[in-house]
Amino acid sequence: MSEVKTSRNDTDLVFTPEELKRGKNKGSIIMAPPKVTPENLDLICKWIGAKELAGIVNGRLRTLALGWTDSAEDTEGNFQSDAFRTYAESFSARGESMEELENQIDDLLGEMGIAAEAGDADKVLQCGKEIKALKAEIESKKRPRKEKAVAATA
């Protein structure tokens, strides 16, 4: 396979062969678009087109909002609008995959170790709080949706 140059909306975009590194299709070759960066965002948006881009963004935003909604429940299952607002305004971990959350915990553990060696107790405490919140989010994601609904009505 070799790269494929595409043209859409008077804009060219090159797709290149890439091997999938994980998932059920690990080892398969796909034609991958360029990684979206701030530098090429305008080009890719123009290539996709406004109508199609709106559909992509709406779908992803709704998925994020679902995660934020689930995460904004207290232990009794009551919706907390302040928590939802915090998640939405910060684009925090809520709505991310388990793997992404675990990777963030690993990064924070590394930061915590560096801060501990440097004697930065405030940074250690901050990292600890963030890790605790991420672990709570992971536990929330593990709880089945039906169990969340029952908790919300109790």
Secondary structure, DSSP 8 states (H G I E B T S, - for coil): ---EEEEETTEEEEEEEEE--SSTTTT-EEEE-----TTTHHHHHHHH-HHHHHHHHHHHHHHHHHHHHHHTB-TTS-B-HHHHHHHHHHT-STTS-HHHHHHHHHHHHHHHHHHHHTT-HHHHHHHHHHHHHHHHHHHHHHS-HHHHHHHHH-
